[in-house]
Amino acid sequence: MATGLEKKLRKIFKRVNKNFVFARDPHGENWQMPPLDYDGKQRIEDDCDGFCLACRKLLREVGIPSRLVYCEIERRGHLVVEAQGWILDNLQDKVVANTMLRNYRWLRISGYEAGDPWHEIVG
């Protein structure tokens, strides 16, 4: 049975994922924050970082602490959002526990607040 947190995460994931269209950054990595009025209903054409930043904005609005996690999957860099052990990831079809993503190599994790330093994940 889903917890209150998991239900909130699922709702945010579905809102963002419903309007997300994967598109590579044409000029390399270019992280763009969603507009201030972003509510999860506007169409997003971006790669994993756009998906993560949109999710993170909505998570902050409902008071759920989250962090960005840079990882490697199939030898490619990838970004996901972590919230209390749950992962929101545009490559998944639902919110998943971080322990379920066996083929992910976790490399770095951000702090909870904008401007916090990133930390290497060891082990």
C-alpha positions in Angstrom: 0.0 0.0 0.0 1.4 3.4 -1.0 2.3 5.9 1.7 1.2 9.5 1.7 4.6 10.5 0.4 4.6 8.0 -2.4 1.1 9.1 -3.5 2.3 12.7 -3.7 5.4 11.7 -5.6 3.3 9.7 -8.1 1.0 12.6 -8.6 3.9 15.0 -9.4 5.6 12.4 -11.6 2.4 11.8 -13.6 1.8 15.6 -14.0 5.3 16.2 -15.4 5.6 13.0 -17.4 2.2 13.5 -19.1 3.5 16.7 -20.8 7.1 15.7 -21.2 8.7 15.2 -24.7 12.3 14.1 -24.7 14.5 16.3 -26.8 18.3 16.5 -26.7 19.9 19.9 -25.8 21.0 21.2 -29.2 24.0 23.0 -27.7 25.2 20.5 -25.1 24.0 20.5 -21.5 21.9 23.6 -20.8 19.9 23.4 -17.6 16.8 25.6 -17.8 14.6 26.1 -14.8 10.9 25.8 -15.6 9.0 29.1 -15.7 7.9 30.6 -12.4 4.3 29.8 -13.2 5.1 26.2 -14.2 2.4 23.9 -12.7 3.1 20.6 -14.4 0.5 21.1 -17.1 2.7 22.9 -19.7 4.5 20.9 -22.4 8.2 20.4 -21.8 10.6 19.6 -24.6 13.9 18.8 -23.0 16.2 16.0 -21.8 16.5 14.5 -18.4 17.6 17.7 -16.7 14.5 19.5 -17.8 12.3 16.7 -16.5 14.2 16.7 -13.1 14.1 20.5 -12.7 10.3 20.5 -13.4 9.7 17.7 -10.9 11.9 19.4 -8.3 10.0 22.7 -8.6 6.7 21.0 -7.9 8.2 18.9 -5.1 9.5 22.1 -3.4 6.0 23.7 -3.8 4.4 20.9 -1.7 7.3 20.9 0.8 9.0 17.6 -0.2 12.8 17.8 0.1 14.6 16.5 -2.9 18.0 16.3 -4.5 19.3 15.9 -8.0 21.4 12.8 -8.6 23.8 12.5 -11.5 24.3 8.9 -12.5 25.5 6.7 -15.4 23.3 4.3 -17.2 24.6 2.3 -20.2 27.8 4.4 -20.1 25.8 7.7 -20.5 25.3 10.5 -18.1 21.8 10.9 -16.7 20.0 13.0 -14.1 17.2 11.9 -11.7 15.5 13.4 -8.7 15.6 11.7 -5.3 13.1 12.2 -2.5 13.5 10.1 0.6 14.8 7.1 -1.3 12.3 7.4 -4.2 13.5 8.3 -7.7 11.6 10.3 -10.3 13.2 9.6 -13.6 12.0 10.3 -17.2 13.4 6.8 -18.2 10.9 5.1 -15.9 7.2 4.7 -16.2 6.6 5.3 -12.5 8.2 6.5 -9.3 10.6 3.8 -8.1 12.7 3.0 -5.0 16.4 3.8 -5.5 17.2 0.2 -4.6 15.2 -1.1 -7.7 17.5 0.7 -10.2 20.3 -1.9 -10.4 21.9 -0.8 -13.7 22.4 2.8 -12.5 25.8 3.9 -11.3 25.3 6.7 -8.8 28.0 9.3 -9.1 27.1 12.7 -7.5 24.2 14.1 -5.5 23.2 17.7 -4.9 22.3 19.3 -1.7 18.7 20.1 -0.8 18.8 23.8 -1.5 19.8 25.8 -4.6 23.5 26.6 -4.4 24.3 23.7 -2.0 27.5 21.8 -3.1 27.3 18.5 -4.9 28.9 15.4 -3.3 30.5 12.3 -4.8 28.7 9.1 -4.0 31.2 6.5 -2.9 30.7 2.8 -3.1 
